[in-house]
């Protein structure tokens, strides 16, 4: 899981240092929620949907903001790369030509060479690669389908690169499939390569 945090700052420059402990805790919780709202809005604008996040209050995962100590810490960790991976997977399916549906069902994503679920990557990877396992994927990418005259992978890669911003470097490429017959290994398939920053 790849995450990102908002840069920490000195809360005393934002909130008053006087007042009761309850007042300070309430103000800190309110301020944290406000910052969370702004971060969600920014990330939603760039990724197209609100990213999942995990909240930790005074080192307690999932605790409510109201339970923060007056001088405590609230941390929100956003799962940004998984959001862009999920978006790419969805776009590949939406842009797939459909005759039997086999091509649309044959998109896979590899995390450092191991197949994984794009919505829930099991581990932090240096590189994610989307491929299609059907032998005719290269023909579709060259525009030999009336339903995808401009191909599929290259167009989705361009759109994903624009959406990803500073989350990851995304590019179109060709990659070989691991495993399978010798013929499959030699075939270079259209690919979208995602390298998190």
Phi, psi and omega in degrees: 000125178263131182231165175222148179240153171287140179301134179290158177210168181280112182297333181294342176279347183251319183250150179294149180269355179257168180113169181289162178302319180297319179295316180296319178297316180297317179294319179296316179298317180296316179297318180297316179298321178297315179295322177299315179302317179295317180295319178297319179297315179298313182292325177295320179297322182276325184262345179092349176206160181289129180285152173290151177212160177240137183251136174230127180242118182049049177067016177247111183294129176080001181292150179291148180303325183299340182275003182294144176286159182303331178244029186277190185227132174241126182236132172246123177250123183263138176267085188277318183293320180299326177296317180288326177296316179297319179297316179299314179302316179296316182293325177297317179294314182298328183264003181285136172292146184236118169241299176253344184092356182297316180300313181297329179275354189256012175282133176230162174231135179249132175255108186050042175090356181249129182297137183214171176273123183297334180282334182221068180302132186289330183215159175293128182240154175281334183209137173244137181230124173267133178221162171245135188272353180285145183295337183267011180300322180295322178295318178298319181295332178277006175087020182274015173242129179298332180281343180221062185301334179256014182082190183232303190295318182296317179295317178295322179298318179296314179296318181295322179297320178292322181288324189291333179052240182262019179277317184200159172266126184234133180213159175272144180202185170236137181224155175268152177275135174281150179078188179077191183285168179299324179295317179297320182296326183281336183285128177264122184261151173302143184215152169246123183254127181241119179242107181297145176281000000 
